[in-house]
């Protein structure tokens, strides 16, 4: 990710609806299929918002490839932060009860190696909660600025996870209700000229709160069934006992 994007993330992620909703969904999935009481790895922790909210933050670890991300995390008072590559982590095998990877794997050149590392570091029965951007046809300046390597379909995520020996517990698209708006924004972005950058639409406080509520409603649907489309793919996978 470009350096300036970390500063943008730190300024927004504690309250902006996209970041808030993504964390809430990840927590709901982890609590349903795994646990947040054991040792958790936040893989690609960014500037630390998810890790900061964990009930077990004292025993959990954040990892990020960027030294800038690590600095922002430490500014939050998060000390168990590791600057390393997701393709080759420094952790012992069978170290974590849960691994949370929110929009991280698409940044990694070799996503197979990264998921194999997740599998290695998970304890038997441990869970991976994964979120990645969906559909190559949505590729645009947003992805370039964030230094993505790819976007995914459900089929590709299934192959990636099962290929490392993980068992799929949940696999769905997300950001379902707002998907038409996301598509419109991406089409407009593709027509803009200039240096690629992430443009998160500014929304008034009341609208931001309403969007969080809408995404909370979507989460309830997603917990009960798999959504047929959306701008992200979300998955839960388990390591064999």
C-alpha positions as CSV (number, residue, x, y, z in Angstrom):
1,X,0.0,0.0,0.0
2,X,1.3,3.5,-0.8
3,X,2.6,5.3,2.3
4,X,0.1,8.1,2.3
5,X,-2.8,5.5,2.3
6,X,-1.8,4.4,5.8
7,X,-2.3,8.0,7.1
8,X,-5.7,8.1,5.5
9,X,-6.6,4.8,7.0
10,X,-5.6,5.9,10.5
11,X,-7.7,9.1,10.2
12,X,-10.8,7.2,9.2
13,X,-10.8,3.6,10.3
14,X,-12.1,4.2,13.9
15,X,-15.4,5.7,12.6
16,X,-15.8,5.4,8.9
17,X,-18.7,2.9,8.0
18,X,-16.6,0.7,5.7
19,X,-13.9,0.0,8.3
20,X,-16.4,-0.3,11.2
21,X,-18.7,-2.7,9.4
22,X,-15.8,-4.9,8.2
23,X,-14.5,-5.3,11.7
24,X,-18.0,-6.0,13.1
25,X,-18.6,-8.7,10.5
26,X,-15.2,-10.3,11.2
27,X,-15.9,-10.3,15.0
28,X,-19.4,-11.9,14.4
29,X,-17.9,-14.6,12.2
30,X,-15.1,-15.3,14.6
31,X,-17.4,-15.6,17.6
32,X,-19.8,-17.9,15.7
33,X,-17.2,-20.3,14.2
34,X,-14.3,-19.9,16.5
35,X,-13.2,-17.8,19.5
36,X,-11.8,-14.4,20.4
37,X,-10.8,-15.6,23.8
38,X,-7.7,-17.5,22.7
39,X,-4.6,-16.2,20.9
40,X,-5.4,-14.2,17.8
41,X,-3.2,-13.1,14.9
42,X,-4.3,-10.0,13.0
43,X,-2.6,-10.7,9.6
44,X,-2.1,-7.4,7.8
45,X,-3.2,-5.4,10.8
46,X,-2.8,-2.0,9.1
47,X,-3.0,0.8,11.6
48,X,-4.4,-1.4,14.4
49,X,-8.1,-0.7,14.8
50,X,-9.3,-4.4,14.8
51,X,-6.5,-5.5,17.1
52,X,-7.2,-2.6,19.5
53,X,-10.8,-3.7,19.9
54,X,-10.1,-7.4,20.6
55,X,-11.0,-8.6,24.1
56,X,-7.8,-10.6,24.2
57,X,-5.5,-7.9,22.8
58,X,-2.9,-8.5,25.5
59,X,-2.2,-12.1,24.1
60,X,-2.8,-11.3,20.5
61,X,-0.4,-10.3,17.8
62,X,-0.5,-8.0,14.7
63,X,1.6,-8.5,11.7
64,X,2.1,-6.0,8.8
65,X,4.6,-5.7,6.0
66,X,4.7,-1.9,6.3
67,X,6.9,-0.2,8.9
68,X,4.4,2.7,8.6
69,X,1.6,0.5,9.7
70,X,3.7,-0.8,12.6
71,X,4.4,2.8,13.7
72,X,0.7,3.7,13.7
73,X,-0.1,0.6,15.8
74,X,2.5,1.4,18.4
75,X,1.1,5.0,18.5
76,X,-2.2,3.3,19.7
77,X,-0.3,1.6,22.5
78,X,-0.2,-1.8,20.7
79,X,3.2,-3.4,21.4
80,X,2.8,-6.9,20.1
81,X,3.3,-5.9,16.5
82,X,5.6,-7.7,14.1
83,X,7.0,-6.2,10.9
84,X,7.1,-9.2,8.6
85,X,6.0,-10.7,5.3
86,X,2.8,-12.8,5.3
87,X,4.4,-15.3,3.0
88,X,7.0,-16.2,5.6
89,X,6.0,-15.3,9.2
90,X,8.2,-15.7,12.3
91,X,5.7,-17.6,14.4
92,X,5.9,-21.2,15.5
93,X,3.6,-23.8,14.1
94,X,0.2,-24.2,15.9
95,X,0.5,-20.8,17.6
96,X,-2.9,-19.2,17.1
97,X,-6.6,-20.1,17.8
98,X,-7.7,-17.6,15.2
99,X,-6.2,-15.7,12.3
100,X,-8.0,-12.6,11.0
101,X,-7.1,-11.4,7.5
102,X,-9.0,-8.3,6.5
103,X,-8.1,-7.2,2.9
104,X,-4.6,-8.5,3.2
105,X,-4.1,-11.5,0.9
106,X,-4.7,-9.5,-2.3
107,X,-1.6,-7.4,-1.4
108,X,0.6,-10.5,-1.3
109,X,2.5,-11.6,-4.5
110,X,2.1,-15.3,-3.6
111,X,-1.3,-15.8,-2.0
112,X,-0.8,-19.6,-1.8
113,X,2.3,-19.2,0.3
114,X,0.5,-16.8,2.6
115,X,-2.5,-19.1,3.2
116,X,-0.1,-22.0,3.7
117,X,1.6,-19.9,6.4
118,X,-1.8,-19.3,8.0
119,X,-2.5,-23.0,8.0
120,X,0.9,-23.8,9.6
121,X,0.5,-21.2,12.4
122,X,-3.1,-22.1,13.3
123,X,-3.7,-24.6,16.0
124,X,-5.6,-27.8,15.1
125,X,-9.3,-26.7,15.1
126,X,-8.3,-23.0,14.7
127,X,-10.2,-20.7,12.4
128,X,-9.2,-18.3,9.6
129,X,-11.6,-15.3,8.9
130,X,-10.7,-13.9,5.6
131,X,-12.0,-10.8,3.7
132,X,-10.8,-10.0,0.1
133,X,-12.0,-7.7,-2.7
134,X,-14.3,-9.3,-5.3
135,X,-14.3,-9.5,-9.1
136,X,-11.5,-8.6,-11.4
137,X,-13.9,-6.5,-13.5
138,X,-14.1,-4.0,-10.7
139,X,-10.3,-3.5,-10.9
140,X,-9.4,0.2,-11.0
141,X,-7.3,3.1,-9.6
142,X,-8.4,2.1,-6.1
143,X,-6.6,-1.2,-6.5
144,X,-3.5,0.3,-8.0
145,X,-3.2,2.8,-5.2
146,X,-3.6,0.0,-2.6
147,X,-1.0,-2.1,-4.5
148,X,-3.3,-5.0,-5.0
149,X,-2.2,-8.0,-7.0
150,X,-5.7,-9.4,-7.7
151,X,-9.4,-9.5,-6.9
152,X,-11.3,-12.7,-6.2
153,X,-14.4,-14.7,-6.9
154,X,-15.9,-17.2,-4.4
155,X,-14.6,-20.1,-6.5
156,X,-11.1,-18.7,-6.4
157,X,-11.2,-18.3,-2.6
158,X,-12.5,-21.8,-2.2
159,X,-9.7,-23.2,-4.2
160,X,-7.1,-21.1,-2.4
161,X,-8.3,-22.2,1.1
162,X,-9.0,-25.9,0.4
163,X,-5.7,-26.1,-1.5
164,X,-3.9,-25.5,1.8
165,X,-5.9,-28.1,3.6
166,X,-8.4,-25.9,5.3
167,X,-12.1,-26.8,5.5
168,X,-14.6,-24.1,4.4
169,X,-17.1,-23.3,7.1
170,X,-18.6,-20.1,5.5
171,X,-18.1,-18.6,2.1
172,X,-20.1,-15.6,0.8
173,X,-20.0,-12.3,-0.9
174,X,-20.5,-9.2,1.3
175,X,-21.4,-5.5,0.8
176,X,-24.4,-6.9,-1.0
177,X,-27.0,-4.1,-0.5
178,X,-24.5,-1.3,-1.5
179,X,-23.1,-3.3,-4.4
180,X,-24.7,-1.2,-7.2
181,X,-23.4,2.0,-5.6
182,X,-19.9,0.5,-5.4
183,X,-20.0,-0.5,-9.0
184,X,-21.1,3.0,-10.0
185,X,-18.2,4.5,-8.0
186,X,-15.7,2.2,-9.6
187,X,-16.9,3.0,-13.1
188,X,-16.5,6.7,-12.4
189,X,-13.0,6.2,-10.9
190,X,-11.9,4.3,-14.0
191,X,-12.7,7.4,-16.1
192,X,-10.7,9.8,-13.9
193,X,-7.2,10.8,-15.1
194,X,-4.2,11.4,-12.8
195,X,-2.3,9.5,-10.2
196,X,-4.3,6.6,-8.8
197,X,-5.5,7.1,-5.2
198,X,-8.1,5.8,-2.8
199,X,-11.2,8.0,-2.8
200,X,-13.6,7.2,0.1
201,X,-16.7,9.2,-0.4
202,X,-17.3,11.7,2.4
203,X,-20.5,11.1,4.2
204,X,-22.2,13.2,7.0
205,X,-22.3,11.7,10.5
206,X,-25.9,10.6,10.2
207,X,-25.4,8.9,6.9
208,X,-22.3,7.2,8.2
209,X,-24.3,5.8,11.2
210,X,-27.1,4.7,8.8
211,X,-24.6,2.8,6.6
212,X,-23.2,1.0,9.7
213,X,-26.7,0.0,10.6
214,X,-27.4,-1.2,7.1
215,X,-24.3,-3.3,7.1
216,X,-25.2,-4.7,10.5
217,X,-28.5,-5.8,9.0
218,X,-26.6,-7.4,6.1
219,X,-24.4,-9.2,8.6
220,X,-27.5,-10.8,10.1
221,X,-28.5,-12.1,6.6
222,X,-24.9,-13.2,5.9
223,X,-24.7,-15.2,9.1
224,X,-27.8,-17.2,8.1
225,X,-27.2,-17.6,4.3
226,X,-24.6,-17.0,1.6
227,X,-25.1,-13.7,-0.4
228,X,-25.0,-14.1,-4.2
229,X,-22.9,-11.0,-5.0
230,X,-21.0,-8.1,-3.4
231,X,-17.8,-6.1,-3.6
232,X,-16.0,-8.4,-1.2
233,X,-15.6,-12.1,-0.6
234,X,-15.7,-13.3,3.0
235,X,-14.8,-16.7,4.2
236,X,-14.3,-18.8,7.4
237,X,-12.1,-21.9,7.2
238,X,-10.9,-24.3,9.8
239,X,-7.7,-26.3,10.3
240,X,-8.3,-30.0,10.8
241,X,-8.3,-31.2,14.4
